[in-house]
Amino acid sequence: MNQAQHWADMRDWSLLWGMRLLFSIHRLCGPRVLQLFLYPVVSYYWLANRPARQASRDYLQHLAAFAPELALSASRLNSYRHFISFANAIIDKLAAWADTLALADIEFQGRNQLLDDLKSGKGALLLACHLGNPEVCRMLATYDADLKINVLVHTKHAEKFNRLLARYNPESGLHLLQVTEINAASAMLLAEKIELGELVIIAADRTPVGNSQRVSQVDFLGAPALLPQGPFILAALLKCPVYSLFCIKQQDKHRVIFEPFSDGLSWSRTDREQVIQQTVQRYAERLQDYCRQVPLQWFNFYDFWRL
């Protein structure tokens, strides 16, 4: 993979101090006032960050060619709308973390089947993506205070974010785990979480940080792209139910969708590569289906198709 810049090397404009500020504004003034702060910031980000702006337009161009029925062009205006959608997602993210989302505004799909699987005492692996707002799924814990949700993240600030979450929402069942790559130690830790009946969430739409070889080339929105094998290899190691997680927003309502992906992935030594390839491709096809439903809610602002 010869990407000019890996997504993990890109600076995130929402640094920890900024998140603390946004948390405070959200709690003291509400989402409408917070929006007044976000729009100028996002406008500046759109103007100043040419690579992210170009990545947005590349995505829109691929989607427009793949799904012409959407009548969506890769214009500057649509790219700006894409960034504004990202700003609104940040507001919803903060509300989810602070536990201030109204349950009436959230619709769960596949929740009962997931909870039935958890009754066995064993947890489940959820394959998340940068479509919509996966953080909204933590509202599932509102129905069951004992449910623990572990989110694998790359950021080195994971523990600081956990302290920030605990400060603003002590009852939060969400816990961030910093894992840059899946190795024996991290696999054992996650296996313990699964054995305790907890949920483990891992992003399945970004290439790995440390091992660029553990990727599969798939067809995504009509062009070859790389997706990580790690989440699917982890699923086979954990031997637990696997769900795809999609959290999208439609008509001001959050739809949290738990789709059964596998009862437990497995393969033999001889068909390993073939099965993994087919499995990753199957996930890519589900992801692109949801991109067609909410085209401005996929937030991967880097050169996704550069192999």
Residue, then its C-alpha position, 0 to 999 in steps of 0.5 A: m500500500n503506497q498511500a501518501q498519508h495513512w489515515a492514522d497520521m492525519r491530525d484530528w481537529s477535535l483534540l482533547w482540549g477541544m472536546r473538553l470545550l465542546f462538552s462544556i458548551h454542549r452541557l451549558c448552552g445546548p446543541r443549538v449554541l454549540q452549532l454556532f461554534l461548529y459551523p465556523v470551525v467546519s467552514y475553516y476546516w473545509l477551506a484550509n484542509r485541501p486533502a480532506r476536501q479532495a477526499s470528500r469530493d473523491y468519495l462523492q464522485h465514486l458514489a455518484a458513478f456507482a449510484p446515479e439514481l442519487a443524482l449527487s454530484a461531486s461539487r464543492l457545494n456537496s462537499y461542503r454539505h458533507f462537512i456540515s453533516f460531519a459537524n452535526a454528527i459531532i453534536d450528536k456524538l457529544a449528546a450520546w457521550a453525555d447521555t442527553l439524547a432523547l430515547a424517543d429519537i432513537e430507533f433500534q433494529g435487531r436489538n432483541q436478537l442481540l440481547d438474546d445472544l447475550k443471554s448465553g452469558k457470552g458477549a458479541l463483536l460489533l463491526a462498526c464503521h465511520l458511517g453516521n454515529p456509532e457512539v449512539c449505540r451506547m444508548l443501548a446501555t440505558y435499557d440495561a445498566d449492566l451492559k458494558i460496551n468496549v470501543l477499540v480506538h487508535t487514539k493515544h488519548a483513550e484513557k484521557f477520553n475515558r476520564l472525560l467521559a466519567r467526569y461528565n457521565p459517571e454512569s456511562g457504560l462506554h469504555l475506550l480501549q487503545v489498540t493499534e493492532i491486534n496481537a496476542a495480548s490485545a486478543m486475550l484482553l478482548a477475549e476476557k471482555i467477551e467471556l464477561g458478556e460485554l460488547v466489543i466494537i471495532a471499526a472495519d472500514r479503515t486499514p490497520v495502523g501497524n501491519s499494512q499487509r493484513v488487508s484485502q482488496v475489495d470492490f467498493l463503490g465500483a472501484p478497488a479499495l483496501l479494507p482491514q482483515g483484522p476485525f474478521i480475524l479477531a472475530a474468528l479468534l473470539k468465537c462469538p456472535v458477530y454483528s454489523l453495526f450501522c448508526i445512521k440518521q434519517q428524518d432527525k431520527h437515529r437508527v441503530i441497526f444491529e445486523p447479524f453477520s456471523d455466528g462465528l467466523s472460521w476457516s481451514r488452513t487451505d481456504r483461509e485467504q479465500v474465506i477472508q477475502q469473501t467475508v471482507q467483500r461481503y462487509a464492503e457490500r453492506l457498507q456501500d448499501y448504507c452509503r447509498q441510503v445516507p450518502l453524506q454520512w460517511f466520514n472518511f476524509y482521506d484518500f480511501w481508494r489509493l492502493 
